[in-house]
Amino acid sequence: MGKKRKESNRKGKKKRAKRPVIKKGSLYKIEGNTIKRKRMCPKCGPGVFLAEHTNRVSCGKCGYTEFKSKS
């Protein structure tokens, strides 16, 4: 006779953690006639922001990365 499979070993699809929603208005600040905002990607152009990490800034669209200086 063959062995029985255990039901507990079967796994379903993993549930992904939901990321917090960032409001677009938090990326821009208007001071007088100038608009201050997060850094834009030099390759993709305006409208694509660079993500700020601890040691680098990177673009999620094209993969452009700038490393921050250690000093």
VEXVOTI-657210 format. One line per 2 residues: number of its first residue (from 0); for each residue y negated, x negated, z of C-alpha. Coordinates in steps of 0.001 Angstrom, whole numbers, plus 500000, padded with zeros to 6 digits. Each point is the difference from the previous one (the first is absolute). Layout:
# VEXVOTI-657210
NUM> Y:X:Z  ...
# end
This chain:
# VEXVOTI-657210
0> 500000:500000:500000  496466:498866:499240
2> 497282:499334:502540  497410:502637:500770
4> 496351:499167:499372  497664:500285:502941
6> 497167:502499:499510  497563:497970:502138
8> 499902:497075:497515  498374:502060:497258
10> 496256:499663:499786  497448:502225:498341
12> 496669:499198:498402  497572:498076:502236
14> 496867:501795:501122  496862:498026:499225
16> 497129:499763:502471  496870:501773:498806
18> 496956:497770:499578  496687:501090:501472
20> 497619:501571:497487  496794:497988:499444
22> 496961:502033:499033  498122:498618:496997
24> 496666:500507:501756  500958:497350:502573
26> 500108:497344:497252  496320:500431:499051
28> 496782:499634:502026  496595:500812:498527
30> 497095:498045:501505  496714:500741:498261
32> 500419:499389:496272  503079:497764:500324
34> 503642:500990:500331  502158:497857:502284
36> 503749:500296:499584  503316:498204:500250
38> 500656:497180:497552  501011:500988:496489
40> 502666:498318:497881  498431:497588:497461
42> 502832:500613:497482  500244:503817:500240
44> 496274:500635:500382  498065:502587:502009
46> 502019:502740:501675  502943:497814:501079
48> 499620:498614:503521  501556:496862:501477
50> 502228:500492:503054  499027:497819:502942
52> 502867:498201:501760  499817:497431:502809
54> 500123:496957:497716  499222:501414:496529
56> 498456:502784:497921  502136:501506:497229
58> 499886:502642:497284  502750:502618:500089
60> 499661:500785:496305  500170:496612:498243
62> 501129:497694:502839  496872:497814:500042
64> 499863:498049:503300  497356:497837:501688
66> 500945:498048:503105  497481:499752:502831
68> 498962:496540:501141  501450:498735:503297
70> 496671:498797:501379
# end
